[in-house]
């Protein structure tokens, strides 16, 4: 399931949550104001290294896939440890 960022219009609290794409939250979990949440678009950050070495494209892709798999494992581990109401 994807992660979503929300911000309350009233108390200005921001938080991140995981839910299905069809679901949308409306009530703030901190101040409990109804209809006060605004979904904030997620920002993707990319960083490019400038190198003089030429690399094969396949090795760069394999490295990226490996990094993403490790990040996914960490996210899954965190979600398993999270206690839901």
PDB file of N, CA, C and O in Angstrom:
ATOM      1  N   UNK A   1       0.834  -1.174   0.000  1.00  0.00           N
ATOM      2  CA  UNK A   1       0.000   0.000   0.000  1.00  0.00           C
ATOM      3  C   UNK A   1       0.882   1.241   0.000  1.00  0.00           C
ATOM      4  O   UNK A   1       1.959   1.245   0.595  1.00  0.00           O
ATOM      5  N   UNK A   2       0.426   2.280  -0.661  1.00  0.00           N
ATOM      6  CA  UNK A   2       1.238   3.503  -0.753  1.00  0.00           C
ATOM      7  C   UNK A   2       1.169   4.355   0.516  1.00  0.00           C
ATOM      8  O   UNK A   2       0.221   4.272   1.297  1.00  0.00           O
ATOM      9  N   UNK A   3       2.198   5.169   0.690  1.00  0.00           N
ATOM     10  CA  UNK A   3       2.256   6.107   1.810  1.00  0.00           C
ATOM     11  C   UNK A   3       1.659   7.442   1.365  1.00  0.00           C
ATOM     12  O   UNK A   3       1.836   7.871   0.225  1.00  0.00           O
ATOM     13  N   UNK A   4       0.959   8.078   2.278  1.00  0.00           N
ATOM     14  CA  UNK A   4       0.392   9.392   2.002  1.00  0.00           C
ATOM     15  C   UNK A   4       0.739  10.343   3.134  1.00  0.00           C
ATOM     16  O   UNK A   4       0.793   9.944   4.298  1.00  0.00           O
ATOM     17  N   UNK A   5       0.972  11.597   2.790  1.00  0.00           N
ATOM     18  CA  UNK A   5       1.237  12.643   3.762  1.00  0.00           C
ATOM     19  C   UNK A   5      -0.001  13.526   3.851  1.00  0.00           C
ATOM     20  O   UNK A   5      -0.595  13.890   2.836  1.00  0.00           O
ATOM     21  N   UNK A   6      -0.380  13.865   5.081  1.00  0.00           N
ATOM     22  CA  UNK A   6      -1.533  14.721   5.304  1.00  0.00           C
ATOM     23  C   UNK A   6      -1.135  15.880   6.206  1.00  0.00           C
ATOM     24  O   UNK A   6      -0.213  15.777   7.015  1.00  0.00           O
ATOM     25  N   UNK A   7      -1.863  17.001   6.044  1.00  0.00           N
ATOM     26  CA  UNK A   7      -1.658  18.164   6.904  1.00  0.00           C
ATOM     27  C   UNK A   7      -3.034  18.671   7.330  1.00  0.00           C
ATOM     28  O   UNK A   7      -3.948  18.796   6.515  1.00  0.00           O
ATOM     29  N   UNK A   8      -3.159  18.958   8.617  1.00  0.00           N
ATOM     30  CA  UNK A   8      -4.412  19.477   9.155  1.00  0.00           C
ATOM     31  C   UNK A   8      -4.465  20.985   8.917  1.00  0.00           C
ATOM     32  O   UNK A   8      -3.502  21.697   9.201  1.00  0.00           O
ATOM     33  N   UNK A   9      -5.588  21.463   8.399  1.00  0.00           N
ATOM     34  CA  UNK A   9      -5.758  22.904   8.153  1.00  0.00           C
ATOM     35  C   UNK A   9      -5.884  23.682   9.458  1.00  0.00           C
ATOM     36  O   UNK A   9      -5.530  24.859   9.519  1.00  0.00           O
ATOM     37  N   UNK A  10      -6.387  23.025  10.501  1.00  0.00           N
ATOM     38  CA  UNK A  10      -6.630  23.720  11.764  1.00  0.00           C
ATOM     39  C   UNK A  10      -5.384  23.753  12.652  1.00  0.00           C
ATOM     40  O   UNK A  10      -4.909  24.831  13.010  1.00  0.00           O
ATOM     41  N   UNK A  11      -4.851  22.572  13.010  1.00  0.00           N
ATOM     42  CA  UNK A  11      -3.712  22.529  13.945  1.00  0.00           C
ATOM     43  C   UNK A  11      -2.360  22.487  13.232  1.00  0.00           C
ATOM     44  O   UNK A  11      -1.316  22.565  13.879  1.00  0.00           O
ATOM     45  N   UNK A  12      -2.375  22.364  11.909  1.00  0.00           N
ATOM     46  CA  UNK A  12      -1.189  22.338  11.055  1.00  0.00           C
ATOM     47  C   UNK A  12      -0.256  21.172  11.360  1.00  0.00           C
ATOM     48  O   UNK A  12       0.926  21.224  11.022  1.00  0.00           O
ATOM     49  N   UNK A  13      -0.771  20.128  11.990  1.00  0.00           N
ATOM     50  CA  UNK A  13       0.007  18.916  12.229  1.00  0.00           C
ATOM     51  C   UNK A  13       0.158  18.160  10.913  1.00  0.00           C
ATOM     52  O   UNK A  13      -0.796  18.075  10.139  1.00  0.00           O
ATOM     53  N   UNK A  14       1.330  17.616  10.653  1.00  0.00           N
ATOM     54  CA  UNK A  14       1.540  16.793   9.464  1.00  0.00           C
ATOM     55  C   UNK A  14       1.897  15.387   9.916  1.00  0.00           C
ATOM     56  O   UNK A  14       2.581  15.194  10.921  1.00  0.00           O
ATOM     57  N   UNK A  15       1.420  14.407   9.153  1.00  0.00           N
ATOM     58  CA  UNK A  15       1.731  13.024   9.475  1.00  0.00           C
ATOM     59  C   UNK A  15       1.691  12.190   8.207  1.00  0.00           C
ATOM     60  O   UNK A  15       1.129  12.589   7.187  1.00  0.00           O
ATOM     61  N   UNK A  16       2.300  11.028   8.303  1.00  0.00           N
ATOM     62  CA  UNK A  16       2.379  10.100   7.176  1.00  0.00           C
ATOM     63  C   UNK A  16       1.599   8.845   7.546  1.00  0.00           C
ATOM     64  O   UNK A  16       1.688   8.364   8.676  1.00  0.00           O
ATOM     65  N   UNK A  17       0.843   8.324   6.606  1.00  0.00           N
ATOM     66  CA  UNK A  17       0.064   7.118   6.859  1.00  0.00           C
ATOM     67  C   UNK A  17       0.052   6.233   5.623  1.00  0.00           C
ATOM     68  O   UNK A  17       0.359   6.679   4.518  1.00  0.00           O
ATOM     69  N   UNK A  18      -0.304   4.988   5.828  1.00  0.00           N
ATOM     70  CA  UNK A  18      -0.366   4.017   4.738  1.00  0.00           C
ATOM     71  C   UNK A  18      -1.809   3.540   4.618  1.00  0.00           C
ATOM     72  O   UNK A  18      -2.409   3.092   5.595  1.00  0.00           O
ATOM     73  N   UNK A  19      -2.358   3.642   3.411  1.00  0.00           N
ATOM     74  CA  UNK A  19      -3.703   3.117   3.162  1.00  0.00           C
ATOM     75  C   UNK A  19      -3.876   2.876   1.671  1.00  0.00           C
ATOM     76  O   UNK A  19      -3.002   3.217   0.874  1.00  0.00           O
ATOM     77  N   UNK A  20      -5.005   2.287   1.300  1.00  0.00           N
ATOM     78  CA  UNK A  20      -5.238   1.961  -0.106  1.00  0.00           C
ATOM     79  C   UNK A  20      -5.422   3.240  -0.928  1.00  0.00           C
ATOM     80  O   UNK A  20      -5.701   4.311  -0.388  1.00  0.00           O
ATOM     81  N   UNK A  21      -5.261   3.101  -2.230  1.00  0.00           N
ATOM     82  CA  UNK A  21      -5.358   4.251  -3.115  1.00  0.00           C
ATOM     83  C   UNK A  21      -6.771   4.834  -3.149  1.00  0.00           C
ATOM     84  O   UNK A  21      -6.939   6.036  -3.355  1.00  0.00           O
ATOM     85  N   UNK A  22      -7.771   4.004  -2.951  1.00  0.00           N
ATOM     86  CA  UNK A  22      -9.156   4.473  -3.027  1.00  0.00           C
ATOM     87  C   UNK A  22      -9.609   5.172  -1.744  1.00  0.00           C
ATOM     88  O   UNK A  22     -10.620   5.873  -1.744  1.00  0.00           O
ATOM     89  N   UNK A  23      -8.878   4.985  -0.671  1.00  0.00           N
ATOM     90  CA  UNK A  23      -9.234   5.581   0.613  1.00  0.00           C
ATOM     91  C   UNK A  23      -8.649   6.986   0.731  1.00  0.00           C
ATOM     92  O   UNK A  23      -7.579   7.259   0.186  1.00  0.00           O
ATOM     93  N   UNK A  24      -9.340   7.874   1.435  1.00  0.00           N
ATOM     94  CA  UNK A  24      -8.829   9.216   1.692  1.00  0.00           C
ATOM     95  C   UNK A  24      -9.264   9.616   3.095  1.00  0.00           C
ATOM     96  O   UNK A  24     -10.439   9.486   3.441  1.00  0.00           O
ATOM     97  N   UNK A  25      -8.336  10.097   3.897  1.00  0.00           N
ATOM     98  CA  UNK A  25      -8.653  10.513   5.264  1.00  0.00           C
ATOM     99  C   UNK A  25      -9.226  11.925   5.255  1.00  0.00           C
ATOM    100  O   UNK A  25      -8.851  12.751   4.423  1.00  0.00           O
ATOM    101  N   UNK A  26     -10.142  12.196   6.190  1.00  0.00           N
ATOM    102  CA  UNK A  26     -10.779  13.511   6.278  1.00  0.00           C
ATOM    103  C   UNK A  26     -10.632  14.144   7.651  1.00  0.00           C
ATOM    104  O   UNK A  26     -10.622  15.369   7.767  1.00  0.00           O
ATOM    105  N   UNK A  27     -10.517  13.316   8.708  1.00  0.00           N
ATOM    106  CA  UNK A  27     -10.495  13.815  10.077  1.00  0.00           C
ATOM    107  C   UNK A  27      -9.089  13.757  10.658  1.00  0.00           C
ATOM    108  O   UNK A  27      -8.393  12.751  10.519  1.00  0.00           O
ATOM    109  N   UNK A  28      -8.677  14.838  11.308  1.00  0.00           N
ATOM    110  CA  UNK A  28      -7.345  14.935  11.903  1.00  0.00           C
ATOM    111  C   UNK A  28      -7.239  13.978  13.084  1.00  0.00           C
ATOM    112  O   UNK A  28      -8.152  13.892  13.905  1.00  0.00           O
ATOM    113  N   UNK A  29      -6.123  13.260  13.166  1.00  0.00           N
ATOM    114  CA  UNK A  29      -5.929  12.311  14.263  1.00  0.00           C
ATOM    115  C   UNK A  29      -5.424  13.004  15.534  1.00  0.00           C
ATOM    116  O   UNK A  29      -5.496  12.430  16.620  1.00  0.00           O
ATOM    117  N   UNK A  30      -4.914  14.234  15.404  1.00  0.00           N
ATOM    118  CA  UNK A  30      -4.393  14.944  16.572  1.00  0.00           C
ATOM    119  C   UNK A  30      -5.478  15.798  17.235  1.00  0.00           C
ATOM    120  O   UNK A  30      -5.764  15.635  18.422  1.00  0.00           O
ATOM    121  N   UNK A  31      -6.079  16.706  16.462  1.00  0.00           N
ATOM    122  CA  UNK A  31      -7.089  17.600  17.042  1.00  0.00           C
ATOM    123  C   UNK A  31      -8.508  17.100  16.819  1.00  0.00           C
ATOM    124  O   UNK A  31      -9.460  17.687  17.332  1.00  0.00           O
ATOM    125  N   UNK A  32      -8.662  16.004  16.045  1.00  0.00           N
ATOM    126  CA  UNK A  32      -9.939  15.345  15.773  1.00  0.00           C
ATOM    127  C   UNK A  32     -10.958  16.255  15.090  1.00  0.00           C
ATOM    128  O   UNK A  32     -12.163  16.062  15.247  1.00  0.00           O
ATOM    129  N   UNK A  33     -10.480  17.249  14.329  1.00  0.00           N
ATOM    130  CA  UNK A  33     -11.368  18.119  13.576  1.00  0.00           C
ATOM    131  C   UNK A  33     -11.831  17.388  12.326  1.00  0.00           C
ATOM    132  O   UNK A  33     -11.025  16.794  11.610  1.00  0.00           O
ATOM    133  N   UNK A  34     -13.117  17.435  12.072  1.00  0.00           N
ATOM    134  CA  UNK A  34     -13.697  16.728  10.933  1.00  0.00           C
ATOM    135  C   UNK A  34     -13.488  17.518   9.641  1.00  0.00           C
ATOM    136  O   UNK A  34     -13.735  18.723   9.594  1.00  0.00           O
ATOM    137  N   UNK A  35     -13.037  16.835   8.604  1.00  0.00           N
ATOM    138  CA  UNK A  35     -12.879  17.444   7.281  1.00  0.00           C
ATOM    139  C   UNK A  35     -11.748  18.448   7.165  1.00  0.00           C
ATOM    140  O   UNK A  35     -11.780  19.312   6.289  1.00  0.00           O
ATOM    141  N   UNK A  36     -10.748  18.352   8.032  1.00  0.00           N
ATOM    142  CA  UNK A  36      -9.686  19.358   8.042  1.00  0.00           C
ATOM    143  C   UNK A  36      -8.386  18.906   7.375  1.00  0.00           C
ATOM    144  O   UNK A  36      -7.420  19.667   7.329  1.00  0.00           O
ATOM    145  N   UNK A  37      -8.352  17.670   6.855  1.00  0.00           N
ATOM    146  CA  UNK A  37      -7.092  17.162   6.314  1.00  0.00           C
ATOM    147  C   UNK A  37      -6.919  17.481   4.838  1.00  0.00           C
ATOM    148  O   UNK A  37      -7.868  17.459   4.054  1.00  0.00           O
ATOM    149  N   UNK A  38      -5.685  17.775   4.492  1.00  0.00           N
ATOM    150  CA  UNK A  38      -5.287  18.046   3.120  1.00  0.00           C
ATOM    151  C   UNK A  38      -4.199  17.048   2.763  1.00  0.00           C
ATOM    152  O   UNK A  38      -3.207  16.936   3.483  1.00  0.00           O
ATOM    153  N   UNK A  39      -4.367  16.321   1.662  1.00  0.00           N
ATOM    154  CA  UNK A  39      -3.336  15.363   1.247  1.00  0.00           C
ATOM    155  C   UNK A  39      -2.211  16.137   0.574  1.00  0.00           C
ATOM    156  O   UNK A  39      -2.440  16.919  -0.348  1.00  0.00           O
ATOM    157  N   UNK A  40      -1.000  15.906   1.049  1.00  0.00           N
ATOM    158  CA  UNK A  40       0.183  16.578   0.513  1.00  0.00           C
ATOM    159  C   UNK A  40       0.881  15.624  -0.446  1.00  0.00           C
ATOM    160  O   UNK A  40       1.141  14.476  -0.086  1.00  0.00           O
ATOM    161  N   UNK A  41       1.191  16.074  -1.659  1.00  0.00           N
ATOM    162  CA  UNK A  41       1.889  15.187  -2.591  1.00  0.00           C
ATOM    163  C   UNK A  41       3.262  14.792  -2.057  1.00  0.00           C
ATOM    164  O   UNK A  41       3.968  15.600  -1.455  1.00  0.00           O
ATOM    165  N   UNK A  42       3.618  13.547  -2.289  1.00  0.00           N
ATOM    166  CA  UNK A  42       4.934  13.064  -1.879  1.00  0.00           C
ATOM    167  C   UNK A  42       5.990  13.602  -2.828  1.00  0.00           C
ATOM    168  O   UNK A  42       5.762  13.723  -4.032  1.00  0.00           O
ATOM    169  N   UNK A  43       7.127  13.917  -2.279  1.00  0.00           N
ATOM    170  CA  UNK A  43       8.229  14.412  -3.092  1.00  0.00           C
ATOM    171  C   UNK A  43       9.256  13.304  -3.283  1.00  0.00           C
ATOM    172  O   UNK A  43       9.668  12.651  -2.324  1.00  0.00           O
ATOM    173  N   UNK A  44       9.653  13.107  -4.497  1.00  0.00           N
ATOM    174  CA  UNK A  44      10.684  12.128  -4.786  1.00  0.00           C
ATOM    175  C   UNK A  44      11.988  12.877  -5.008  1.00  0.00           C
ATOM    176  O   UNK A  44      12.055  13.829  -5.786  1.00  0.00           O
ATOM    177  N   UNK A  45      12.997  12.437  -4.325  1.00  0.00           N
ATOM    178  CA  UNK A  45      14.292  13.093  -4.417  1.00  0.00           C
ATOM    179  C   UNK A  45      15.254  12.160  -5.133  1.00  0.00           C
ATOM    180  O   UNK A  45      15.385  10.987  -4.785  1.00  0.00           O
ATOM    181  N   UNK A  46      15.911  12.696  -6.119  1.00  0.00           N
ATOM    182  CA  UNK A  46      16.932  11.921  -6.809  1.00  0.00           C
ATOM    183  C   UNK A  46      18.239  12.690  -6.706  1.00  0.00           C
ATOM    184  O   UNK A  46      18.263  13.920  -6.673  1.00  0.00           O
ATOM    185  N   UNK A  47      19.292  11.947  -6.658  1.00  0.00           N
ATOM    186  CA  UNK A  47      20.601  12.560  -6.546  1.00  0.00           C
ATOM    187  C   UNK A  47      21.506  11.911  -7.578  1.00  0.00           C
ATOM    188  O   UNK A  47      21.622  10.687  -7.635  1.00  0.00           O
ATOM    189  N   UNK A  48      22.132  12.720  -8.375  1.00  0.00           N
ATOM    190  CA  UNK A  48      23.025  12.192  -9.387  1.00  0.00           C
ATOM    191  C   UNK A  48      24.461  12.504  -9.000  1.00  0.00           C
ATOM    192  O   UNK A  48      24.798  13.615  -8.591  1.00  0.00           O
ATOM    193  N   UNK A  49      25.277  11.499  -9.143  1.00  0.00           N
ATOM    194  CA  UNK A  49      26.697  11.697  -8.905  1.00  0.00           C
ATOM    195  C   UNK A  49      27.370  11.963 -10.242  1.00  0.00           C
ATOM    196  O   UNK A  49      27.078  11.315 -11.247  1.00  0.00           O
ATOM    197  N   UNK A  50      28.259  12.910 -10.229  1.00  0.00           N
ATOM    198  CA  UNK A  50      29.036  13.160 -11.430  1.00  0.00           C
ATOM    199  C   UNK A  50      30.354  12.401 -11.278  1.00  0.00           C
ATOM    200  O   UNK A  50      31.139  12.659 -10.365  1.00  0.00           O
ATOM    201  N   UNK A  51      30.569  11.486 -12.172  1.00  0.00           N
ATOM    202  CA  UNK A  51      31.806  10.727 -12.143  1.00  0.00           C
ATOM    203  C   UNK A  51      32.451  10.746 -13.511  1.00  0.00           C
ATOM    204  O   UNK A  51      31.787  10.926 -14.533  1.00  0.00           O
ATOM    205  N   UNK A  52      33.719  10.563 -13.510  1.00  0.00           N
ATOM    206  CA  UNK A  52      34.451  10.487 -14.772  1.00  0.00           C
ATOM    207  C   UNK A  52      34.504   9.064 -15.289  1.00  0.00           C
ATOM    208  O   UNK A  52      34.813   8.830 -16.457  1.00  0.00           O
ATOM    209  N   UNK A  53      34.201   8.115 -14.416  1.00  0.00           N
ATOM    210  CA  UNK A  53      34.228   6.718 -14.827  1.00  0.00           C
ATOM    211  C   UNK A  53      32.981   6.394 -15.640  1.00  0.00           C
ATOM    212  O   UNK A  53      31.886   6.870 -15.340  1.00  0.00           O
ATOM    213  N   UNK A  54      33.160   5.600 -16.642  1.00  0.00           N
ATOM    214  CA  UNK A  54      32.026   5.129 -17.423  1.00  0.00           C
ATOM    215  C   UNK A  54      31.595   3.799 -16.840  1.00  0.00           C
ATOM    216  O   UNK A  54      32.414   2.904 -16.633  1.00  0.00           O
ATOM    217  N   UNK A  55      30.300   3.676 -16.578  1.00  0.00           N
ATOM    218  CA  UNK A  55      29.757   2.443 -16.040  1.00  0.00           C
ATOM    219  C   UNK A  55      28.796   1.846 -17.059  1.00  0.00           C
ATOM    220  O   UNK A  55      28.171   2.552 -17.850  1.00  0.00           O
ATOM    221  N   UNK A  56      28.705   0.553 -17.014  1.00  0.00           N
ATOM    222  CA  UNK A  56      27.725  -0.101 -17.856  1.00  0.00           C
ATOM    223  C   UNK A  56      26.351   0.157 -17.279  1.00  0.00           C
ATOM    224  O   UNK A  56      26.167   0.130 -16.062  1.00  0.00           O
ATOM    225  N   UNK A  57      25.385   0.407 -18.146  1.00  0.00           N
ATOM    226  CA  UNK A  57      24.035   0.712 -17.695  1.00  0.00           C
ATOM    227  C   UNK A  57      23.461  -0.439 -16.881  1.00  0.00           C
ATOM    228  O   UNK A  57      22.795  -0.201 -15.873  1.00  0.00           O
ATOM    229  N   UNK A  58      23.697  -1.648 -17.281  1.00  0.00           N
ATOM    230  CA  UNK A  58      23.175  -2.808 -16.567  1.00  0.00           C
ATOM    231  C   UNK A  58      23.623  -2.848 -15.121  1.00  0.00           C
ATOM    232  O   UNK A  58      22.835  -3.210 -14.246  1.00  0.00           O
ATOM    233  N   UNK A  59      24.873  -2.484 -14.843  1.00  0.00           N
ATOM    234  CA  UNK A  59      25.366  -2.526 -13.471  1.00  0.00           C
ATOM    235  C   UNK A  59      24.712  -1.438 -12.620  1.00  0.00           C
ATOM    236  O   UNK A  59      24.473  -1.641 -11.430  1.00  0.00           O
ATOM    237  N   UNK A  60      24.427  -0.301 -13.216  1.00  0.00           N
ATOM    238  CA  UNK A  60      23.754   0.781 -12.498  1.00  0.00           C
ATOM    239  C   UNK A  60      22.325   0.360 -12.143  1.00  0.00           C
ATOM    240  O   UNK A  60      21.859   0.605 -11.031  1.00  0.00           O
ATOM    241  N   UNK A  61      21.641  -0.270 -13.086  1.00  0.00           N
ATOM    242  CA  UNK A  61      20.271  -0.741 -12.858  1.00  0.00           C
ATOM    243  C   UNK A  61      20.256  -1.818 -11.780  1.00  0.00           C
ATOM    244  O   UNK A  61      19.404  -1.785 -10.892  1.00  0.00           O
ATOM    245  N   UNK A  62      21.172  -2.762 -11.842  1.00  0.00           N
ATOM    246  CA  UNK A  62      21.241  -3.813 -10.832  1.00  0.00           C
ATOM    247  C   UNK A  62      21.483  -3.235  -9.441  1.00  0.00           C
ATOM    248  O   UNK A  62      20.873  -3.684  -8.471  1.00  0.00           O
ATOM    249  N   UNK A  63      22.354  -2.258  -9.338  1.00  0.00           N
ATOM    250  CA  UNK A  63      22.645  -1.611  -8.058  1.00  0.00           C
ATOM    251  C   UNK A  63      21.398  -0.896  -7.535  1.00  0.00           C
ATOM    252  O   UNK A  63      21.091  -0.976  -6.346  1.00  0.00           O
ATOM    253  N   UNK A  64      20.686  -0.204  -8.413  1.00  0.00           N
ATOM    254  CA  UNK A  64      19.465   0.503  -8.005  1.00  0.00           C
ATOM    255  C   UNK A  64      18.405  -0.469  -7.522  1.00  0.00           C
ATOM    256  O   UNK A  64      17.757  -0.225  -6.504  1.00  0.00           O
ATOM    257  N   UNK A  65      18.220  -1.561  -8.236  1.00  0.00           N
ATOM    258  CA  UNK A  65      17.237  -2.573  -7.843  1.00  0.00           C
ATOM    259  C   UNK A  65      17.599  -3.153  -6.482  1.00  0.00           C
ATOM    260  O   UNK A  65      16.726  -3.350  -5.636  1.00  0.00           O
ATOM    261  N   UNK A  66      18.868  -3.423  -6.272  1.00  0.00           N
ATOM    262  CA  UNK A  66      19.322  -3.955  -4.992  1.00  0.00           C
ATOM    263  C   UNK A  66      19.046  -2.958  -3.861  1.00  0.00           C
ATOM    264  O   UNK A  66      18.580  -3.345  -2.790  1.00  0.00           O
ATOM    265  N   UNK A  67      19.330  -1.692  -4.099  1.00  0.00           N
ATOM    266  CA  UNK A  67      19.075  -0.652  -3.092  1.00  0.00           C
ATOM    267  C   UNK A  67      17.585  -0.545  -2.774  1.00  0.00           C
ATOM    268  O   UNK A  67      17.207  -0.423  -1.609  1.00  0.00           O
ATOM    269  N   UNK A  68      16.740  -0.589  -3.804  1.00  0.00           N
ATOM    270  CA  UNK A  68      15.297  -0.499  -3.601  1.00  0.00           C
ATOM    271  C   UNK A  68      14.770  -1.697  -2.828  1.00  0.00           C
ATOM    272  O   UNK A  68      13.874  -1.555  -1.996  1.00  0.00           O
ATOM    273  N   UNK A  69      15.317  -2.870  -3.095  1.00  0.00           N
ATOM    274  CA  UNK A  69      14.897  -4.074  -2.360  1.00  0.00           C
ATOM    275  C   UNK A  69      15.227  -3.940  -0.882  1.00  0.00           C
ATOM    276  O   UNK A  69      14.414  -4.293  -0.027  1.00  0.00           O
ATOM    277  N   UNK A  70      16.412  -3.433  -0.577  1.00  0.00           N
ATOM    278  CA  UNK A  70      16.810  -3.243   0.814  1.00  0.00           C
ATOM    279  C   UNK A  70      15.894  -2.227   1.502  1.00  0.00           C
ATOM    280  O   UNK A  70      15.481  -2.430   2.644  1.00  0.00           O
ATOM    281  N   UNK A  71      15.583  -1.144   0.809  1.00  0.00           N
ATOM    282  CA  UNK A  71      14.686  -0.133   1.376  1.00  0.00           C
ATOM    283  C   UNK A  71      13.301  -0.724   1.616  1.00  0.00           C
ATOM    284  O   UNK A  71      12.667  -0.426   2.628  1.00  0.00           O
ATOM    285  N   UNK A  72      12.829  -1.555   0.698  1.00  0.00           N
ATOM    286  CA  UNK A  72      11.530  -2.196   0.836  1.00  0.00           C
ATOM    287  C   UNK A  72      11.512  -3.145   2.036  1.00  0.00           C
ATOM    288  O   UNK A  72      10.528  -3.198   2.774  1.00  0.00           O
ATOM    289  N   UNK A  73      12.592  -3.888   2.227  1.00  0.00           N
ATOM    290  CA  UNK A  73      12.688  -4.792   3.381  1.00  0.00           C
ATOM    291  C   UNK A  73      12.594  -4.000   4.681  1.00  0.00           C
ATOM    292  O   UNK A  73      11.916  -4.422   5.618  1.00  0.00           O
ATOM    293  N   UNK A  74      13.269  -2.856   4.742  1.00  0.00           N
ATOM    294  CA  UNK A  74      13.235  -2.023   5.935  1.00  0.00           C
ATOM    295  C   UNK A  74      11.836  -1.480   6.187  1.00  0.00           C
ATOM    296  O   UNK A  74      11.385  -1.435   7.332  1.00  0.00           O
ATOM    297  N   UNK A  75      11.140  -1.062   5.118  1.00  0.00           N
ATOM    298  CA  UNK A  75       9.783  -0.557   5.268  1.00  0.00           C
ATOM    299  C   UNK A  75       8.845  -1.659   5.754  1.00  0.00           C
ATOM    300  O   UNK A  75       8.006  -1.420   6.621  1.00  0.00           O
ATOM    301  N   UNK A  76       8.983  -2.867   5.198  1.00  0.00           N
ATOM    302  CA  UNK A  76       8.145  -3.989   5.620  1.00  0.00           C
ATOM    303  C   UNK A  76       8.395  -4.316   7.089  1.00  0.00           C
ATOM    304  O   UNK A  76       7.460  -4.586   7.843  1.00  0.00           O
ATOM    305  N   UNK A  77       9.664  -4.290   7.485  1.00  0.00           N
ATOM    306  CA  UNK A  77      10.013  -4.583   8.866  1.00  0.00           C
ATOM    307  C   UNK A  77       9.370  -3.544   9.788  1.00  0.00           C
ATOM    308  O   UNK A  77       8.828  -3.891  10.838  1.00  0.00           O
ATOM    309  N   UNK A  78       9.431  -2.289   9.398  1.00  0.00           N
ATOM    310  CA  UNK A  78       8.822  -1.221  10.195  1.00  0.00           C
ATOM    311  C   UNK A  78       7.314  -1.364  10.295  1.00  0.00           C
ATOM    312  O   UNK A  78       6.726  -1.112  11.347  1.00  0.00           O
ATOM    313  N   UNK A  79       6.687  -1.772   9.192  1.00  0.00           N
ATOM    314  CA  UNK A  79       5.231  -1.941   9.208  1.00  0.00           C
ATOM    315  C   UNK A  79       4.813  -3.134  10.058  1.00  0.00           C
ATOM    316  O   UNK A  79       3.769  -3.093  10.709  1.00  0.00           O
ATOM    317  N   UNK A  80       5.619  -4.198  10.059  1.00  0.00           N
ATOM    318  CA  UNK A  80       5.310  -5.352  10.879  1.00  0.00           C
ATOM    319  C   UNK A  80       5.386  -5.013  12.363  1.00  0.00           C
ATOM    320  O   UNK A  80       4.642  -5.569  13.171  1.00  0.00           O
ATOM    321  N   UNK A  81       6.277  -4.108  12.716  1.00  0.00           N
ATOM    322  CA  UNK A  81       6.461  -3.723  14.102  1.00  0.00           C
ATOM    323  C   UNK A  81       5.461  -2.663  14.556  1.00  0.00           C
ATOM    324  O   UNK A  81       5.337  -2.402  15.753  1.00  0.00           O
ATOM    325  N   UNK A  82       4.741  -2.045  13.602  1.00  0.00           N
ATOM    326  CA  UNK A  82       3.787  -0.997  13.925  1.00  0.00           C
ATOM    327  C   UNK A  82       2.513  -1.629  14.469  1.00  0.00           C
ATOM    328  O   UNK A  82       2.006  -2.612  13.931  1.00  0.00           O
ATOM    329  N   UNK A  83       2.013  -1.041  15.546  1.00  0.00           N
ATOM    330  CA  UNK A  83       0.775  -1.525  16.148  1.00  0.00           C
ATOM    331  C   UNK A  83      -0.372  -0.656  15.645  1.00  0.00           C
ATOM    332  O   UNK A  83      -0.354   0.565  15.800  1.00  0.00           O
ATOM    333  N   UNK A  84      -1.362  -1.296  15.046  1.00  0.00           N
ATOM    334  CA  UNK A  84      -2.506  -0.574  14.491  1.00  0.00           C
ATOM    335  C   UNK A  84      -3.695  -0.677  15.426  1.00  0.00           C
ATOM    336  O   UNK A  84      -3.856  -1.657  16.153  1.00  0.00           O
ATOM    337  N   UNK A  85      -4.517   0.346  15.390  1.00  0.00           N
ATOM    338  CA  UNK A  85      -5.722   0.376  16.233  1.00  0.00           C
ATOM    339  C   UNK A  85      -6.838  -0.368  15.549  1.00  0.00           C
ATOM    340  O   UNK A  85      -7.939  -0.462  16.090  1.00  0.00           O
TER     341      UNK A  85
END
